[in-house]
Amino acid sequence: MLSAIILLGLGYEWGRRQVPPLTILSSPPMTGLPKVPKKPLSELFNGLTLQSSLITPESNDSASIVRTQPESYRVEIAIHAVLPRPNLSAEQISKLIPTLPDILKNFDSLMNQAKLSPAFTQLYENKLGVLRQNLFYLERAVSRQNFYDCETILNLRNSRSGRRAILAIGPMDVNTDGSDGDRNVRIDKTSLTFQPTTSYRWSKTSKRLNPFIDPIQRELNQISEQKTSEKTLTLNQRQAFLTRRLRELNRWSFLASTADPFIVLPEFFFRKYSGPFAPQIGDFALVLYKGVAYPAIVGDAGPSYKFGEASLRICHQINKASSGLNRAVTPLRVAYLVFPGTALKPWQTPDLKIWNSRCASLLEEFGGDTKTVFQWKTNFPPWPQPPGVSPPPPRVSTSSPPFPGPSTSSASPSAEPLSGAPQRSPSASPSASPSASPSASPSASPSASPSASPSAVATRAFPQFD
């Protein structure tokens, strides 16, 4: 049980479990009182079970003396987080996901040789780090759903083919990130954490602008007009972030959650590990749920303390009610099978026929039943062409960007359509090209030679939106 106990009593107790501090997280200064939410403590939205008691020891001193003693009137906070053990039992996993042995015919043999991935322990250490970081902000604490979101992470190997895979079990939250001006795809930006970029990206293949360029440019213009002495630092930081984001959108195309089947893994998976079981952005994967194997790629890096995210394309196929505000699967009943080292290079525009075929081949090598593999089809139309104009053949990217880290976005949720993807005018003079090596940001831009940036708008076409 994940619970927080708030007491009036005899001193601060910060928990009995001693966990080494994580280098990627820092603890806040432990001064002052915690920020108490403006609602009954028993109703915290994040699922914390809260208990309180009043302790009233008697003093030998009078009130005029006791009131000067800081320890005489105080609040103690102790967050109790029971750590789960990883599930290593083929029998227990089969009970949790009964259809898993139907997809993986050699499931018992694979489990006999399974090794616990160090990522499982690290994931829960990261969760503890976030709890430690937010001791003074109870409403920021990891929710019960997100604290207990990973049943197990196992390294598996088929002894006959030698094919390796990572098996992880968790829920399925919706990731709505991504945008692409080159393709006529719908964009769902209703999620509170929406961002228009993904870690998987490729060089733009057309002159159409990303639909998020215009709103970002407008915000940059507003910042230039709003700067004052007391706000200059904050506005400069926001301006730098938006400038880097604008460079990304001008240069790259990204996965689109509504069109492309992809999953998200915690960021530390890519940074911390190496070797045959180290996943990479672009690796092929299968999402196993209720007897169906859904082809996917590892398309994005997410928070290091959270597991179990997939694109809206996968989520909506599994649960029609899925959205940026409604997860697809809450119980820990979804299996994610990732094949490390299988990413196609260079990264390029998604081809679902290739993804379907490659995932089926990998499942066959791994001893699985290829009849369970779902067949994705393109779910968006091509851009309309002017009368008498033939569509140009697609241009394939010749180089892959280095892996960029995850980012956060302050974009507010909105259901209204954005401006479409305008084309670049071939006759207009280009504007300043992006920097070859942009500085670090919440979403690190890949470092490569600069490409031409957008010029004046000639025509404007509008993508589909929900």
Secondary structure, 3 states (H helix, E strand, C coil): CEEEEEEECCCCCCCCCCCCCCCCCCCCCCCCCCECCCCCHHHCCCCCEEEEEECCCCCCCCHHHHCCCHHHCCCEEEEEECCCCCCCCHHHHHHHCCCHHHHECCHHHHHHCCEECHHHHHHHHHHHHHHHHCCCEHHHCCCHHHHCCCCEEEEEECCCCCCEEEEEEEEEEEECCCCCCCCCCCCCCCCCCCCCCCCCEEECCCCECCCCHHHHHHHHHHHHHHCCCCCHHHHHHHHHHHHHHHHHHHHEEECCCCCCCEEEEECHHHHHCCCCCCCCCCCEEEEEECCEEEEEEEEEEECCCCCCEEEHHHHHHHCCCCECCECCEEEEEEEEEECCCCCCCCCCCCCHHHHHHHHHHHHHHCCECHHHECCCCCCCCCCCCCCCCCCCCCCCCCCCCCCCCCCCCCCCCCCCCCCCEEEECCCCCCCCCCCCCCCCCCCCCCCCCCCCCCCCEEEEECCCCC
